[in-house]
Amino acid sequence: MKTSILRQLVILPLLIASMALLYACSSAFGRAGAEPPAVTRNIVLTQGASVALAATASSNHAAAQLRLERVNDSRCRAGTVCVWAGYISYSFVLTGQDGSTSQFVLSENMPNARASITEQGWTITLTGLEPQAAPAKDEIAPDYRVSLRVSNAPSS
């Protein structure tokens, strides 16, 4: 009888530890299909340039590609007289991993435009522009550099 009790004192804790280990492993595998962790990046694009947006920071494959198609600068040029101030806007194309595309325009001051948008699970927000001033009257349009914050975090 002492042997039976001794076995139970040894086997019972081992059984409980094994069950706890199996539970922990199954929980980890169950999370494998969950949403990828949020990724936020600051990027800078020039007209015609594109960037691959990965679903996770360590991912080697792109979940989407963001391209700055066009910069439209209708602001009043320095050294001219204008009846309105004008605005600058940016046309983008977002191509998903499945080939689907979304076209959108971002602007901080254009009527009916927004400085931030959420498309295909990505939130894209204007954060800056270089050069900020409109070019002079006889100057050619500069190579604009548009700064963005891109995140796949759920909108709150």
CORBELKA-V689066 format. One line per field, one symbol per residue. ss: DSSP state (A for helix, B for strand, O for the rest). psi: psi as a letter, one per 20 degrees, with the letter a starting at -180 (. if undefined). Layout:
ss=???
psi=???
This chain:
ss=OAAAAAAAAAAAAAAAAAAAAAAAAAAAAAAAAOOOOOOBBBBBBBOOOBBBBBOOOOOOOBBBBBBBBBBBBOOOOBOOOOOOOOOBBBBBBBBBOOOOBBBBBBOOOOOOOBOBBBBOOBBBBBBBBBOOOOOBOOOOOOOOBBBBBBBOOOOO
psi=hhhghgghhggghgggggggggggghhghhihjrqqqqppqpqpqrpiqrqpoqhrhjpiqphrpppogqpoojqpqpjrpqiqharprppqpoprhjiqqpprpqqhjppkrqiqqppkjpppppirppqhqqrrgjqqprnqoppqppqjqqq.
